[in-house]
Amino acid sequence: MEKLFCLGLLFGMVGGALIVANSYKARSLVKKSQSEIMEKVDEKMDECLKQMEPKESGKKEKKAEK
């Protein structure tokens, strides 16, 4: 059962790669999706960094007072 799953997964990836390699529309769709995902990841990372900054600056101020 696990071997069949792995083979199916492998054939699916190879088939998908062949379709994307030979189709301009599919290739452009993949590139567009990748760029959208990267933009969303960048936005989330910026939000996380902004949330972390006030906590760290507060710790630094307390250390400076001691």
C-alpha positions as CSV (number, residue, x, y, z in Angstrom):
1,M,0.0,0.0,0.0
2,E,2.8,2.5,0.9
3,K,4.7,1.5,-2.2
4,L,1.7,2.2,-4.4
5,F,1.2,5.6,-2.7
6,C,4.8,6.5,-3.2
7,L,4.7,5.4,-6.9
8,G,1.5,7.4,-7.5
9,L,3.0,10.5,-5.8
10,L,6.1,10.1,-8.0
11,F,4.2,9.7,-11.2
12,G,2.0,12.6,-10.3
13,M,4.9,14.9,-9.7
14,V,6.6,13.8,-12.9
15,G,3.4,14.2,-14.9
16,G,2.8,17.7,-13.4
17,A,6.4,18.7,-14.2
18,L,6.0,17.6,-17.8
19,I,2.7,19.5,-18.2
20,V,4.2,22.7,-16.7
21,A,7.4,22.3,-18.8
22,N,5.4,22.0,-22.1
23,S,2.6,24.4,-21.4
24,Y,3.1,28.2,-21.4
25,K,-0.2,28.8,-19.6
26,A,0.5,26.3,-16.9
27,R,4.1,27.7,-16.5
28,S,2.8,31.3,-16.2
29,L,0.1,30.1,-13.7
30,V,2.8,28.5,-11.5
31,K,5.0,31.6,-11.6
32,K,2.1,33.8,-10.7
33,S,1.0,31.6,-7.8
34,Q,4.6,31.5,-6.5
35,S,4.9,35.3,-6.6
36,E,1.6,35.7,-4.8
37,I,2.6,33.2,-2.1
38,M,6.0,35.0,-1.6
39,E,4.2,38.3,-1.2
40,K,1.9,36.9,1.4
41,V,4.8,35.3,3.3
42,D,6.7,38.6,3.2
43,E,3.7,40.4,4.6
44,K,3.3,37.9,7.4
45,M,7.0,38.1,8.3
46,D,6.8,41.9,8.4
47,E,3.8,41.7,10.7
48,C,5.6,39.3,13.0
49,L,8.7,41.4,13.1
50,K,6.7,44.5,14.0
51,Q,5.0,42.7,16.8
52,M,8.3,41.5,18.2
53,E,10.0,44.9,18.2
54,P,8.0,46.6,21.0
55,K,8.6,43.6,23.3
56,E,12.4,43.7,22.8
57,S,12.7,47.5,23.2
58,G,10.8,47.3,26.5
59,K,13.3,44.7,27.8
60,K,16.2,46.9,26.8
61,E,14.8,49.9,28.6
62,K,14.4,47.9,31.8
63,K,17.9,46.6,31.6
64,A,19.2,50.2,31.1
65,E,17.4,51.4,34.2
66,K,19.1,48.7,36.4
